[in-house]
Amino acid sequence: MNIIDIVEIKSDQVEQYKKFLTFGLINDEENFRITPNDDLNAPFPTEDKLDSFSLGAYSDNELVGVVSFARDGKDREKLKHKGILFRMYVSKDFRGQGIAKKLIEKVIERVKQISDIEQINLTVIANNDKAKKLYEKFGFVTFSSESKAIKWKEKYFTEDQMVLQLK
């Protein structure tokens, strides 16, 4: 097994990030709610802040996994106690090595340092059992399901919303 380094990806690394994520959006399209076209002109997903960051998993300087976190209500007083874990992806060649687990651990560790964030929410395709089981190991629980949340290539997908209560 390779040594995996988990480090913050900054907005000035947007090209490397987008190249990696676009590969995932193409090759794992049924596990994302966005398409490569949706992301084509989108800015970097986070703001290089304590409460808005992206992490990368690197193996021998190769980006092999990503995850992002942002405060849900960054400009809304009634929502700022929540954050969202999103754009979680690990390259197929590196799955089964605990990389997703390390990424989630690091997100939770960092978010716990933000005193006013009380919960982390995420959305996952309902039939993505591996992802859901991993999130559940960290204490995430499903609190809602939306059938037909996504329609892609004439096929519908149900999304589950999950939450981890930190406080």
ABEGO torsion letter per residue (X at the ends): XBBBBBBBBBAAAAAAAAAAAAAAAAAAAAABABBAAAAAABBBABAGBAABBBBBBBBGGBBABBBBBBBABAABAAAAABBBBBGBBBBAAABGAGAAAAAAAAAAAAAAABAABABBBBBBBAABAAAAAAAAAAGBBBABBBBGABBBGGBBBBBBBBBBBAX
